[in-house]
Amino acid sequence: MLKKNIFLVFLLIASNVLSQKEQKIGLVLSGGGAKGLAHIGALKVIEDAGVQIDYIGGTSMGAIVGALYASGYSAYELDSIFSSTDFAKLIQDNVPRGAKTFYEKDDSERYALGLPFDNFKVSFPQAISGGQNIYNEFVRLLYHVKDIKDFNKLPIPFLCIATNVETGKPVLLNNGYLPEAIMASGTLPSLFEPAEVGGNILIDGGVVNNYPIDEVKALGANLIIGVDVQDELSSREALSSATEILLQINNYRTVNDMVLKKENTDIYIKPDIKNFSVISFDEGTEIIESGELAAKQKLDELIALSKKKKKEALFQDKVNTIDSLTINRLIINGNETYTRGYIKGKLRFNLADKISFEKLKKGINNLAATGNFKAIRYQLVSNGLGTDLILKLKEKPTKMYIKMGAHYDDLYKSSALINLTRKNFFLKDDVASFDLILGDHVRYNMQYYVDKGFYWSFGVNSMFNDFDEEINFNLIRNNFDVLDDPNIAEINLDVTDLTNQVYLQTVLREEFAFSMGLEHKLLRYSTRTINNIAPDQLENFQPAPGNRTFFEDSHYFSTYGKLTFDTYDDKYFPTKGLFFDGDFHFYLLSSDFNNNFKEFSVTKGRIGTAIPIFSDLSINIETEGGFKLGTSNVTSFDFVLGGFGNDPINNFIPFFGYDFLSLPGNSFVKAYTRLDYEIAPKNHFLFTVNVANVADDIFRTGDWFTSPDFSGYGIGYGLESFIGPIQVYYSWTPQLDAGNVFFSIGYWF
């Protein structure tokens, strides 16, 4: 009997020891958008308690946090990563201005709204964001496990859940490219574009399985720790947004599913996140703390669990995120319309060169900035000598777009813009665009551009511009051969400009471009103010049909070169960056309306910098100048300073303190300084000072280097609105008694 009892005790002890050896802990992390940041807080407590996790399964935000933890990051490293990440900025998917070519910069800074317009039907995008910026971060953060295709071979075996949008069935993701898998699992409908993985179109796994406990148990886990950041069903008062309503619909299933899943969870951690929403990323610190508080309520159970389990050192070494890499092979899939040269040209780096990840990310952003791709997913895979960059492109099927804008300013008055853009119009890498501008002045802008990336690109432009302005008659007397009339103080000058250009352009980087081409320009200056003056009062001008008098009505033919460097972070309110624009025109021929043409050239340049002083205060300093070379008496291309504007034509130069078209001369120098204080997000208080010398031949006489003859000041307010910048300025000068108010609404075009 004694022997039998001893044998039973031995069996119990052996069984207990065996059960401890076989104990496998699985961690289940639910989805919940920004609320999923609470997982990090819970992991910190789990880690501090000494609990070794054997398997991780997650959905949506739980998949993202879980994958990073499974790859080797500690909870405290995750805390640091997520606390320093601006998720709102990442989600918006705004491509940095520096990633755009000059054509794309102009395009993005002209229209307030753009919609697909295929087969003459307007459609709307599937989602707010393509998720490109977030995907770039996933690739960088998970670079150290880039070659692990079987997620069971990660430092901690991992799986996540997505939803097949066509069948509505869950999809288990436990192999492949880890950044793609977690991106698919977290693709919240309406917020992100659906992801394509393995031929399946996937969306957020939380739609069908937001707490993958059964899948983690299937890996081998026999004890489950679960962190649940899902909401209960919300009341009508809490359903304040479309996103919340979509989540409420989805929660009908998950709330019912969680009854059984909660019972099957051994240590159930439920953070108090009812005061946060799925997009409360700006409250990340508080959400992480809520996860810590909830986990600490289970601290005794966690510590007891850690004592039963043999510990293995998992986080001995800090994970080093990628700094640089060498890409020696580029593999492109999915480029049916756009050529390899075009795509490689956008990436802007040479194969086999060591580059920073920032340069790689910038290259991907350059490609995204074209707007030609619905999704840009890529993999970095070791090949022995370096790294393969495997681009998986999803081209946008839409090739035609309708775009719109509205604008008001003191020069052009009210105007509305409608644009049709057609990509792949004649060739694979081309784009054709036509702006029709209606309002007080009818204008148009037609562009055709073939983008060859690294190689010389080709373009054709045709622009028609028209405006009128009350100006001092002395401007006409000084520039055109008109007899003096003491009875005329001001006239209403009509300016009409038709410009056609053919050019070649090379873009060394997205910020640096050189263009050269041929230009035809029809330039007309006319007025109705003096149409009643007798013919003998005018030397070279006769009243034209319609009682209009012309001072200039000539065709000019020229060749030109243009060099531009632009790293400003914003066209209208730059806070950092450099700018240079140099332009040289050599006028060869003219129809010579005034019988005074000889060959001449006009050179002008503008250089500036924007420097942040404090987080909300910056200074923008610029200087510019120009001069005419040659003995021609043509004055139609002289510089004329005055007024306000972000998009002047020809040689009309904005200058605070004076009204439009006030200070003429065939040469000028100007200095400009603006302080920009962002009193609230997108709200700017502006103070501007500008000084200038402008007259004929000031560079020959040396007058450009003397004290400024003209000065002006401006105080203004600027707002970054959805239709473009809204700007209002009061400007004045010590040289005049009266000031000017300048007002502008919307993007300039």
Secondary structure, 3 states (H helix, E strand, C coil): CHHHHHHHHHHHHHHHHHHHHCCCEEEEECCCHHHHHHHHHHHHHHHHCCCCCCEEEEECHHHHHHHHHHCCCCHHHHHHHHHCCCHHHHHHCCCCHHHCCHHHHHHHCCCCEEEEEECCEECCCCCCECCHHHHHHHHHHCHHHCCCCEHHHCCCCEEEEEEECCCCCEEEECECCHHHHHHHHCCCCCCECCEEECCEEEEEHHHCCCCCHHHHHHHCCCEEEEECCCCCCCCHHHCCCHHHHHHHHHHHHHHHHHHHHHHCCCEEECCCCCCCCCCCHHHHHHHHHHHHHHHHCCHHHHHHHHHHCCCCCCCCCCCCCCCEEEEEEEEEECCCCCCHHHHHHHHCCCCCCEEEHHHHHHHHHHHHHCCCEEEEEEEEEECCCCEEEEEEEEECCCCEEEEEEEEEECCCEEEEEEEEEEECCCCCCEEEEEEEEEECCCEEEEEEEECCCCCCEEEEEEEEEEEEEEEEHHHHHHHCCECCCCCCCEEEEEEEEEEEEEEEEEEEECCEEEEEEEEEEEEEEEECCCCCCCHHHECCCCEECCCEEEEEEEEEEEEEEEEEEECCCCCCCCCCEEEEEEEEEEEEEECCCCCCCCCEEEEEEEEEEEEEEECCEEEEEEEEEEEEECCCCCCCCCEEECECCCCCCCCEECECCCCCCCEEECEEEEEEEEEEEEEECCEEEEEEEEEEEEECCHHHHCHHHCCCCEEEEEEEEEEEECCEEEEEEEEECCCCCCCEEEEEECCCC
